[in-house]
Amino acid sequence: MAISFNAIPISIRVPGVYVEIDNTKAFRGLYGLPTRILVVGQRLSSSAIPTLTPERFTRADQALARCGNSMLGHMLSALLTASDWTETWAIALDDNPAGAKAAGLLAFAGTATAAGTLNLYFGGVRVQIGVAAGATATQVASDVADAITAADGLLVSAVVDGEDDTQVDLTFAHKGVTGNNYDVRHSYYAGDGLPAGVTLAITALAGGSGNPDIQDALDRIGDDWYTDLVCPYTDTANLAAAEAKAAGEFGPLVMHDLHVWAAAAGSFSTLTSLGDSRNSPHLTIIGAQASPTPPWLWASVLAAISAYYLSIDPARPLQTLALPGVLPPLVADRFNLTERNQLLFDGIATWRATADGQVVIERAVTTYETNAFGAVDPSYLDVETLRTLAFLRFDLRNYIAVTFSRYKLADDGTAFGRGQAVVTPRVIRSAIVARFGLWQAQGLAENVDQFKSDLIVERDANDPNRVNCLVPPDIVNQLRVVAAQLQFRL
């Protein structure tokens, strides 16, 4: 008997027609890489979501209902507002008991000489306060404190200072270093301005310390596969923990490709120092500079948009994709071309702003710069490279596992009967070459002649049950730069 049946025994004598179903040749396309986002952030003690328990979210309002007016609630709301198509989970952390909350100050002076509107921005969220003609600094401070308390979507509390009633004390909602990056300002948009006669001095939030340990959340992942992790922290310990988790998931015995998305505010030197301090192909940090929008929301929206579009085509560049809801720094505070180019060499992803004020991705690089010997190595420079490789690996291993499930292995040239569940290295090689044809047709790889020439499929010399493969795809690149010389004639 030549055919290898999977379930029908050869010893059956009972009359009948027995038909088994074999699905190993049914699927003809590519196995799409699953996409699953995990958001880690701080909750409030009053939040309904429990700590260190993965929970799935599908809507922005659901996130706010479960997480409350917290860092995690804002992260999930921003992410799901930007794109709610990707499966999204969250793990909540409590504040670090040893931490401290950031605090700041609004100091008013003068008397309003005309009625006006005071536009204050907290983490990019506008709060408007009407100021009547003749209002004193004390009255303005009181109205401002009341307005902040009544406003939705703020991560600061406000009270009139107990010693100076012209000042408003601000306290960030969470303990941790992140509070130091919560932007407070007035008059962001053109046309904004202080009411005539009123002055305002802002003391930026500072003094926050002691971020939670993201390792507590990473330990709860277990065997679950998340392709994207949103990390709100950029301190050394938490980034190192996230990088280590992603590196372990990337390995050949796990193959749960995971990319970490983070963002950082700060000056050019601050960001270049941060980028140069990391060296992971699994981490992207975008430079938020002096944006009103908090860095953790930059990271959330960047992850949402990137994960969605990379799931459509992992090799297509992310450049020019908008980050909805993210506010750019004022024009005077934005990095110029030279600075952005240097940031890309220092492992910091860059953006630019459109004429109408949208923030769009310029280039989403990783922090990987050098190999283990310290030599400059651009092989994992771009996020698209890692995601393309992850896609090809997922497709190849699923294709092999489904196509040759429960097959026997024989040497090339073995004269086994047609229909037998026997495979040889040559058959596997042909299958991989055919798979490459699909990759090439999908625009994920190129140069089939090189692939065939360099492809090696051989039976292991020491283990007769094993086949070793060297699979050398030339993955497609992204169009980043077009250089031309306009050599004119008169």
N, C-alpha and C positions, 0 to 999 in steps of 0.2 A: 504494500500500500504506500503510495507516494505522498498523499496528503496528510499533513499533521493536523489532526483534529484537537481542539482544545478541551472539549467536554464530552464528546460522544465516545463511549468505550468501544474497544475492538472486540470485546467478549459478549456483546449483546446478542441474544437469540430470539427475543420476543419480536414477532412481526410488527412492522410499522415503518413510517417515514419520519426520521428524526433529523431536524434541521437546527443547527446552532447558528448564532449570530456572531460575526467577528467584525469589530469596529476599528481595527488597527489601520485600515487603509481608507477610512471614511473621510477624515479631515485632510484637505488639500492645501490650505493656506498656511500663513505663518502664525505661530502661537504668540499672541500679543502679550507683552509684559504687563502684569497687573500693576496698578498704581494705587497706593494707599498712604495717606498722610497721617502722621502722628504729631500732634501739637502738645508741647509741654509748657506749662506756665503756672503762675501762682493763683490760687483761689483766695476768697475771703473766708473767715471762720463761719460766716452766715450763709455761704454758698451751699446749694443743695447737692452739688456734685461731691462725692466722697474723694478723699485723697488716695493717690497711688492705685487707682482702679480704672483701667481703660474703659472709655465710654464713647459710643459713636454719636456723631452729630451730623445733621443734614440741613439745618436751617439756622440762619443768623439769630432769629428771635429765640429759637430753642436754646442756643448757646448762652444767650444773655439770661434766659430764665433759669437755666441750671447753674451757671457759674456766677451770676450776679454781675455787679459793676466792678469787675476784677480784671487784672492783667489777662488771665486766661479767657475770660468772657470777651474782652475786647479783641484778643488775637483770633479767636474762633469766629467772631462776628465779622471781622475784616476779611478773613480768609474766605468764608462762605459767601460773603457779599461779592468778593472778587470772582469767585468760581465755586459753585456748589455741586459741580458734576463729579468731582473726585471723592472717593470714599475717604471720610475724615474721622479720625479718632482723637481723643485727648486724654492726657493723664494729668491730674491736678496735683500741685505741690502746695504745702503750707509754707508760710514764711519761716525763715530760719530763726529759731528762738534767740540765737546769739547775735542776730542782726540788729540794725538800727534803721529807722525811717529817714528819708531825705526831707529836708525842710527848706522853705524859702520865705520871701517877704515881698509884699507890695506896699510901698510907702508913698502916700499921696500928700500933696501940698497945694496951696493956693485956693482961690475961690473962683468958681465958674462965672465968667463975665457974660456968657450967653448959654442958652440951652444947647445940649449936644448929646451925642451917643458915644459911650466908651466901648470900644471893641477889644475884649481880652481873649487870648487864645491859650488853651491849656491842652497840651498834647495835640495841637491842631484843631481842637474843638472850640468853636467861637461861642463866647458868652457876651451878650450885649446888655449894657446898663444905661438907662436913661439918666442924664444929669440935667437938673433944672438950673436956670440962671440963678446965681446967688448961692448955689450949694457949696458948702465948705468942705474941706478935706475930710473932716470927721464924718459928715453926712455921706460923702462919696464912699469912704471906706466901709461904712455900715451897709450901704446898699450893695456894694460889691460882695461883701461877705455873704449877705443874704442870697444874692444871685448865684454865687458859686454853690452854695448849699442846695439851692433848688434845682440846679442844672442837672441834666442827664449826661452820662458818658464821660464824666471827669474822674480822674484817679487822684484827685487832691481834695482835702477838706480845708475849710477856711473859717477862721475866727478873727474878730477884731482883737488886736494886741491888747493885753491887759494893762500895759504900762503907757502905751501911746495909741490913742484911739484914732489916729490918722493912718495907722498901719494895719495891714491884714496879714496874719500868719498863715502860711500854707504848709500842709503836711501831706506827704505822699501816702497812698493807701497801703503800700506794702513795705516791708523791710527789704533792704538789699541795695546793691550798687546801682541797679537799674533805675531807681528813682532819681538818681543824679542826672539822668538823660531825659527826664520829662520836661519838655520845653514849655516855658511860660513867657509870653510876650504880649504886646499890644500892637494894633495897627499893622496887620500883615498885608492886607490887600490895598491896592491903590484906592484912594478915597477915604480910607480909615484915618483916624487921627484923634488926638486927645481933645476934649472940649476946651474951648478957649478959657484960659486962666488956670487950668488944672495941669499939674505936672505929676509924673509917676516915675519912681525909681524902683526897678525890679531887682531883687536879689535872687539869683537862680537857685533852684533846688540843689542842695548839697548835703553831705554828711551821711548819705545812705551807705550801709555796709552789710556784708554778710548775705550773699545770695544763697538760695537753697541749693542742695546737692542734686544735680540732675541724675546722678547715678542711681538714686532711689527709684526714679521713674524707669530708667533703662533696665533695671533688674526685674521690673514687672512685665517686660516685653515677652520674655520666655522664647518660645519657638514661633511666635507670631511674626509675620513678615510685613514690615512697613518699608515702603520705597523712599519715603521722604520724611525727614524729621525737622520740625521747626523748633529752634533753640533760641530762647529770648536772652540768653546770657553769653557774654564774650570774655568772661574771666578765664584765666588759664586753666584752672581745675575743671571747670565744666566743659570747656572746649576739648580738653584732652580726653575727658570721659566719653564725650560724644564721638570724637574721632576714633577712639579705641573700639567702641561699639560698632561703628560703621566698618572699620577694617576687619573686625572679626566676622561680621556678617558677609563681607565681600569674599572671604576665603573659599577655596574650592570644595570644602566639605560642608559648607552651609549654603553659599550662593544666594543669600538674601540681600541683594544689592540695596544699599541704603545711602541716601545723600542727605547731608545736614545743611540746613539753610539758616543763616544768621545775618545780623546787620549791626553796624556800629556807628555811633555818632562821633564827631570829633574833628579836629584839624587834620590837615594833610599829613603832618608828621606823626600824629597819633595813629592815623589809619595805616600809614606805611609801616610803622613799628609793629602794629598788631598783625598785619599781613605777613611780615617777615618772621614773626615769632611762631607762625604755624606752617605746616608743610604736609597737608593731607589732601589727597585727590578726592576725598569724600566730603569736603567742607567748602562751602561758598559763603563768603562774608561780603555783603554789599555795603558800600560807604554811604551812610545817610547824612553825613556832614552836619550842617546846622538846620536840618529840616524841622518844621514844627511837629511832624508826625513822629511818634516814638519809634526807636529802632526795632522793637519787637513786632510792631505792626508792619514795618518794611519787610521784615523776615517772613511774616505770615502771608502777606500779599505776594511777595516774590515766589514763595513756595507754591501757592495756589495757582498762579499763572504758569509757572515753569512746569509743574507736574502735569497740568492739563495739556499743554501744548506738546510736551515731550511724549506724552502718551499717544498723541496723534502721529507724531513723527519724531523719533528720538534724535535724528541727525540734523533736523532742520534748525537753523540758528534761532536763538531766542531774541536776538536784537530787534529793536523797534516795538516789542510788545509792551503795552501800557500797563502800569501798576495802578489800578483804580483806587481812589481814596487816599493815595499818598501825596502829600504836599511837598513840592521842591523847596529848597532854601531860597531866600531872596537872591536876586541876580548877582548882587555884589558878593554873596557868600558861596557861589558855586565855583567848583574847580574848573580851571581852563584846560585846554587840550593837552598841554605839556604835563600838567599834574595828573590828569586822568590816564594818560599813557604810562606814566611812572607807576601809578597805582596798579595797573594791570600787570606790570612786571613784579610788583610786590605782593601779589596774591589777593587783591581787593577788586571785587566786581564793580563795574561802573554803570552809570545811567546818564541820561541827558533829559532836558526838559523841552517840550514842544512850545510853539508860540502861544498856545492857549493854556499853558501851565500843567500839562500832563507829564508825569514822570514815565519815561520809557527805558527799557533795558538797553544798555549799550553793548556790554559784553559780560556774560556770566562765567567768569573764570573761577577755578578752584584755588586753594591756597598752596597747591603743590608746585614747588619751584626746583628742588634739587633731589637727586637720588641718594641712596644710602652712603655713597662716597662723597657727597657734597658737590657733585658736578651738576651744572645747570641741565635740567631735563624738562622739556616742554611737552612730553608725551601725554600727560594728564592735565594739560592747561585748561581745557574747556569742559564744561559740564556735559555738552553734547557727546563728547568722546566716551565718557563713562557710561552714559545712558544708552548709547548705541551698542557698546560692548555688552552691557547687561541684557539688552534686547536679543542680540545674537546668541548669547550664551543660553538664555532662557528658551529660545526657539530651538536651538540645536539639541539641548538635553531632553526637551520634551518630545521632539521629533524622534530621536533615537529610542527613548524609553517607550514610546507608543508603537513605533513601527517594528521594533525588534524585541518586543516583550516576550519572554519565555522562549527565546530562540536558542538553538544549539550552535556551537561555534566549530568551524572546520577550517583547514588550510585552503588557500586558493588552489583551484584545480580539482578539488574533491568532486567525484561524480555522484552526487546525491540526487535522488529523484526529484523531479519538479513538483512543487507543492509541499515539500518538506520544510519544516521550520528550522532551517539551517542557514547560517549566514557566514560569509568569509570576509576577510579584510578587504578584498577587492570590491565586494558588494557594498560594504559600509562606505568605502571610498566613493563609489559611484553615487551613493545616496547623499553624501556630504557635498559632492560637486553639484548635484541637482538642487540641493538646498541653497547653495551659493547662488544659483541662477535666480531663485526667488528673492534672495537678499538684494541682488543686483537690480532686478526688475523693480523692487520697492525703493530703490535709491539709497540703500544702506551700505553698499559695498561696490567696488569697482575692480577692474583688471583681472578678468577670469583666467587669462593665460598664466599670470603670476601665481594665482591661487592654485591652479592645477599643478604647476611646476613645483611649488613648495609644499604642497599637501603631502603628509606622510600618514599612512594607516598601516599598522603592522601588528602582528600577534606578539604578545609579550614572550620573551625568551625563557622566563622563569615561571610564569603562571599561565598554564594552557587555557584558562578560562577568561583571559583578559586581552583586550585589544587596546593598543596605545595610538593616539591620534595627535598629530601636530596640525592644527587648523589655522592657516595664515591669512585671514581676510584683510584686504586693503580697504579699510572703511572710508566712506566718503568724508570729505571735509566741508567746511562752511565758507561761503563767500564773505570774507571780512573786508578786504581791502582791494580796491581797483586803482592801480597807479598808471597814469598816462602822462606823456609829455606832449604838450601842444606846440609842435614845431611849425610855426607859421611862415608864410611867404608873403612878400609885398610885390 
